[in-house]
Amino acid sequence: MPDSRYSDLDRPPLSAAALNRALVRPGSLWTGVTVVQSTGSTNADLARAAREGAPEGTVLVAESQEAGRGRLGRTWSAPPRSGLTFSILLRPSVPVAAQGWLSLLYGVAAASAVRRLAEVDVRLKWPNDLLVGERKIAGILAERADDAVVIGMGLNVSLTPAELPVPTATSLAVEQAACLDRDPLLRAVLREVETHYREWAAAGGDADACGLRAAYLASSATVGRPVRVELPGDQALTGLATGIDPGGHLQVESGGERYTLSAGDVVHVRPAA
């Protein structure tokens, strides 16, 4: 059965039943986990479900994603079951101005879960990448769907060096992580997200009051580094990343001035010897 989803025993399928038993309980944030064999984009599918009234806490996992999207419309793909590709649906009640923290919150939670379970030192590159050293191991994309927010993540788990999409990427397997089992990794990420999300929501979206900004800064690979930020309109800003403001924006000092950025691709620049 060469086409069977069980044919690659090194990459076993996820069980929706097991995930629902573990995560969907009274009082839990998570209201249902669906696992599909293939889709174009879990974010697009879940955004559509959000507009049709899907509840907060809906989780969609794809064993294979054919049209995965990153920031600025970039596309990517990976071999089936070689990573964790999933999206979650949230309906936050905090002010819209504070909701820019959601992708950063997700990054803090995911990095914490992976560090704990896989024993790999994962750090955060503003605004939405998880790094090991200087190589990307996961990306996060948050999108609004009416009054809901859909957040997706792609985490490279068992990809070999030959399967990595670009030389600047890595995977848990390449990093010789302690855990390559996607089931406990997914559970750990979702439980960390729930903890941080509840604390943030209880604080009315105040990232300082709930400790989120401090947690982000403690995991940041960007703050304190020379950076080049590629901005919309083919512009760029080079300077020193000095902090994250109360709204989750990156602060960069350049030419004696401080700039506050809400969007842009960050490149970490190695200081000259």
ROMI-102860 format. One record per residue (C-alpha): z, y, x negated. Coordinates in steps of 0.25 Angstrom, whole numbers, padded with zeros to 4 digits, always signed. Layout:
ZYX/...
***
This chain:
+0000+0000+0000/-0005+0011-0010/-0004+0022+0001/+0010+0018+0005/+0021+0029+0003/+0029+0018-0003/+0019+0015-0014/+0025+0024-0024/+0040+0018-0026/+0043+0029-0036/+0041+0039-0025/+0047+0033-0013/+0046+0040+0001/+0056+0048+0007/+0063+0043+0020/+0064+0053+0031/+0074+0045+0038/+0083+0044+0026/+0082+0059+0024/+0085+0062+0038/+0098+0053+0038/+0103+0060+0026/+0100+0075+0029/+0099+0076+0044/+0113+0076+0050/+0121+0085+0060/+0124+0098+0054/+0113+0096+0043/+0103+0107+0040/+0092+0096+0040/+0086+0092+0054/+0075+0083+0050/+0068+0077+0038/+0053+0073+0039/+0046+0066+0028/+0031+0066+0029/+0021+0058+0019/+0012+0070+0017/+0010+0084+0022/+0003+0097+0017/+0015+0105+0016/+0029+0103+0021/+0032+0118+0022/+0020+0120+0031/+0023+0108+0039/+0038+0113+0041/+0034+0127+0043/+0025+0122+0055/+0037+0114+0060/+0046+0126+0059/+0037+0134+0068/+0037+0123+0078/+0052+0123+0078/+0057+0113+0068/+0072+0114+0066/+0079+0120+0053/+0082+0108+0043/+0068+0101+0045/+0064+0095+0032/+0049+0090+0029/+0047+0081+0017/+0033+0077+0012/+0030+0065+0003/+0017+0072-0001/+0013+0086+0001/-0002+0090+0001/-0001+0105+0002/+0012+0109-0004/+0013+0124-0006/+0021+0132-0015/+0023+0147-0017/+0010+0156-0016/+0003+0144-0009/+0002+0135-0021/+0000+0120-0017/+0005+0108-0024/+0006+0093-0022/+0013+0080-0028/+0012+0065-0027/+0018+0059-0014/+0033+0058-0015/+0034+0064-0029/+0042+0075-0025/+0050+0081-0013/+0042+0090-0004/+0049+0095+0008/+0052+0107+0017/+0063+0112+0025/+0064+0121+0037/+0075+0131+0038/+0078+0141+0049/+0088+0151+0042/+0096+0161+0050/+0098+0170+0039/+0091+0183+0038/+0076+0182+0034/+0079+0191+0022/+0088+0180+0016/+0079+0169+0018/+0071+0171+0005/+0083+0163-0001/+0079+0150+0006/+0069+0146-0005/+0079+0149-0016/+0090+0142-0008/+0081+0130-0007/+0079+0130-0022/+0094+0131-0025/+0096+0119-0016/+0085+0111-0022/+0088+0114-0036/+0103+0110-0034/+0099+0097-0027/+0089+0093-0038/+0098+0097-0049/+0109+0088-0043/+0102+0076-0039/+0091+0076-0050/+0099+0081-0061/+0088+0091-0065/+0090+0105-0068/+0082+0112-0058/+0081+0128-0058/+0075+0138-0048/+0063+0147-0051/+0063+0158-0042/+0058+0158-0031/+0055+0143-0028/+0054+0133-0039/+0063+0123-0045/+0062+0121-0060/+0066+0111-0070/+0066+0119-0083/+0053+0127-0081/+0046+0117-0073/+0045+0117-0057/+0051+0105-0050/+0051+0110-0036/+0045+0122-0028/+0051+0128-0015/+0043+0135-0004/+0049+0143+0008/+0041+0148+0019/+0045+0154+0033/+0040+0148+0046/+0044+0158+0057/+0059+0158+0057/+0060+0146+0048/+0059+0144+0033/+0052+0131+0027/+0056+0128+0013/+0048+0117+0005/+0051+0111-0009/+0043+0102-0018/+0051+0095-0028/+0044+0087-0039/+0052+0073-0040/+0044+0062-0046/+0031+0069-0051/+0027+0064-0065/+0022+0074-0075/+0008+0070-0072/+0010+0073-0057/+0016+0087-0059/+0007+0098-0053/+0009+0107-0065/+0015+0107-0079/+0026+0116-0074/+0031+0106-0064/+0041+0095-0065/+0048+0084-0057/+0061+0077-0056/+0055+0065-0062/+0049+0073-0074/+0063+0079-0076/+0069+0065-0076/+0078+0069-0064/+0090+0060-0060/+0084+0059-0046/+0070+0057-0041/+0073+0051-0027/+0067+0061-0017/+0077+0057-0006/+0090+0062-0012/+0083+0074-0018/+0078+0079-0005/+0092+0076+0002/+0099+0084-0010/+0089+0096-0009/+0090+0097+0007/+0106+0096+0006/+0106+0107-0004/+0097+0116+0004/+0106+0114+0016/+0118+0118+0009/+0112+0130+0003/+0105+0134+0016/+0118+0133+0024/+0126+0141+0014/+0115+0152+0014/+0113+0152+0029/+0128+0153+0031/+0128+0165+0021/+0117+0172+0030/+0107+0170+0019/+0116+0178+0008/+0112+0171-0005/+0124+0177-0012/+0134+0173-0002/+0130+0158-0001/+0129+0157-0016/+0114+0155-0016/+0109+0166-0025/+0119+0162-0035/+0115+0147-0034/+0100+0151-0036/+0103+0160-0048/+0111+0148-0054/+0098+0139-0053/+0088+0150-0056/+0078+0147-0067/+0072+0161-0065/+0083+0171-0065/+0086+0176-0080/+0072+0172-0084/+0060+0180-0088/+0049+0178-0077/+0036+0182-0073/+0034+0183-0058/+0020+0182-0052/+0020+0191-0040/+0010+0192-0028/-0002+0200-0031/-0004+0195-0045/+0007+0203-0050/+0018+0198-0060/+0032+0202-0064/+0038+0198-0078/+0053+0200-0080/+0067+0194-0080/+0072+0187-0068/+0086+0193-0066/+0090+0187-0052/+0088+0184-0038/+0092+0195-0028/+0100+0193-0015/+0086+0190-0007/+0082+0179-0017/+0072+0188-0024/+0070+0187-0039/+0074+0199-0047/+0066+0202-0060/+0068+0213-0070/+0055+0218-0077/+0053+0231-0084/+0066+0236-0081/+0065+0234-0066/+0070+0223-0057/+0060+0217-0047/+0064+0209-0035/+0054+0198-0031/+0053+0190-0018/+0041+0182-0022/+0033+0178-0035/+0030+0167-0044/+0040+0166-0056/+0036+0162-0070/+0048+0160-0079/+0044+0166-0093/+0050+0161-0105/+0055+0172-0114/+0048+0175-0127/+0054+0169-0139/
***
